[in-house]
Each structure stands twice: as structure tokens, then as C-alpha cells.
Amino acid sequence: MAKEITVANFETEVLKSEKPILIDFWATWCGPCMRQGPIVEELAEEGYAVGKVDVDQNMALAQQFRVVSIPTMILFKDGAEAKRFVGLTSKEELKSALDA
């Protein structure tokens, strides 16, 4: 299951993560987010480091990373943004970025 990422645990779970972590910025009212969610959960079940940020509950994080459209997924490596995906993104594309 993907980790719930909040302002409170962002530094520990994302910036200090020892392995690449994919963060899904989403909202309950977003149709494409509801289709992206199961893909993100499948990656988590396969052992990839994955987290989810509810933009309505954590607006400060969405603003900090300039998330203006959802779903947006940001891959963090060594505490920095390495790649960004905006819109519905295939599992294969996400896996490829996580494996790189």
C-alpha cells in the first residue's frame, strides 16, 4: 500500500528516503486521479517506494512543488525531484522511471 504523505512526514519519508520514491499528488474529486490510483497501488504492492499526497489536505506541499494539474507524480531521488509526470501515466512508464 502506498504511504500517506503529509507535510508532517514529507521530509522523513521523501527527502531522506534511501531509495527513489514516487509521490502521487491527487484529490478525491479528480476523475483521472481515481484511474491513476490503482496503478500507483500496484507499484507499491510490487515493492516500489510509493507515496500519495492528498492535495486538498496538504495544499502547502502542492504549492511547494508547483503542482497545478492533477494527477501529478514526482519521482524523488536523493531528496530531489528527478522526474515529473502530469496526467494519467501508464504503469510501464512509471516502472521504467523507478528502475532507471
Secondary structure per residue as TSV (DSSP state, phi and psi in degrees):
chain	resnum	aa	ss	phi	psi
A	1	M	-	360.0	137.7
A	2	A	-	-65.7	142.9
A	3	K	E	-74.2	142.6
A	4	E	E	-82.0	121.3
A	5	I	-	-105.3	130.9
A	6	T	-	-129.2	174.4
A	7	V	T	-57.0	-38.8
A	8	A	T	-66.4	-36.1
A	9	N	T	-110.2	4.9
A	10	F	H	-58.5	-47.4
A	11	E	I	-61.1	-48.1
A	12	T	I	-65.4	-48.7
A	13	E	I	-79.1	-30.6
A	14	V	I	-110.7	-60.1
A	15	L	I	-66.3	-30.9
A	16	K	T	-102.4	10.9
A	17	S	-	-64.1	135.0
A	18	E	S	-78.6	-20.0
A	19	K	S	-123.2	161.0
A	20	P	-	-55.4	141.1
A	21	I	E	-133.4	133.4
A	22	L	E	-97.3	125.4
A	23	I	E	-111.4	124.2
A	24	D	E	-98.6	113.3
A	25	F	E	-90.2	120.5
A	26	W	E	-146.9	176.0
A	27	A	-	-149.9	152.3
A	28	T	T	-64.9	-27.3
A	29	W	T	-88.2	-0.3
A	30	C	-	-94.2	111.8
A	31	G	H	-57.0	-52.8
A	32	P	H	-59.8	-31.5
A	33	C	H	-63.6	-36.2
A	34	M	H	-68.3	-28.8
A	35	R	H	-81.1	-30.6
A	36	Q	H	-74.2	-34.4
A	37	G	H	-49.8	-51.6
A	38	P	H	-61.2	-32.2
A	39	I	H	-65.8	-44.5
A	40	V	H	-62.9	-42.0
A	41	E	H	-64.5	-37.7
A	42	E	H	-61.5	-40.7
A	43	L	H	-62.2	-41.4
A	44	A	H	-62.3	-42.8
A	45	E	H	-64.9	-27.2
A	46	E	T	-84.3	1.5
A	47	G	T	100.6	1.3
A	48	Y	-	-76.3	150.3
A	49	A	E	-79.9	116.0
A	50	V	E	-138.7	139.5
A	51	G	E	-135.5	160.6
A	52	K	E	-128.0	133.9
A	53	V	E	-115.9	114.8
A	54	D	E	-76.4	111.7
A	55	V	T	-67.0	-25.4
A	56	D	T	-71.2	-33.8
A	57	Q	T	-88.3	-21.0
A	58	N	-	-132.8	55.8
A	59	M	H	-58.2	-33.5
A	60	A	H	-61.2	-39.0
A	61	L	H	-68.9	-41.6
A	62	A	H	-60.4	-41.6
A	63	Q	H	-68.6	-43.4
A	64	Q	H	-57.4	-38.4
A	65	F	T	-101.1	15.9
A	66	R	T	51.4	46.3
A	67	V	-	-82.5	110.4
A	68	V	-	-111.7	-11.4
A	69	S	S	-139.8	138.7
A	70	I	S	-124.8	150.3
A	71	P	S	-74.3	141.9
A	72	T	E	-124.0	131.2
A	73	M	E	-117.7	131.1
A	74	I	E	-119.1	127.7
A	75	L	E	-92.3	122.1
A	76	F	E	-105.9	132.5
A	77	K	E	-130.1	130.3
A	78	D	T	53.1	39.1
A	79	G	T	78.8	8.0
A	80	A	E	-131.7	154.2
A	81	E	E	-66.3	127.0
A	82	A	E	-107.5	-32.7
A	83	K	E	-159.2	149.7
A	84	R	E	-129.5	138.0
A	85	F	E	-122.7	128.4
A	86	V	E	-118.7	129.3
A	87	G	S	92.1	175.2
A	88	L	S	-58.5	123.7
A	89	T	-	-125.5	137.8
A	90	S	-	-69.2	153.7
A	91	K	H	-60.3	-40.1
A	92	E	H	-62.6	-42.3
A	93	E	H	-65.3	-40.6
A	94	L	H	-67.6	-43.6
A	95	K	H	-60.9	-42.3
A	96	S	H	-58.3	-42.6
A	97	A	H	-69.7	-39.1
A	98	L	H	-67.2	-33.9
A	99	D	H	-80.7	-19.3
A	100	A	-	-67.9	360.0
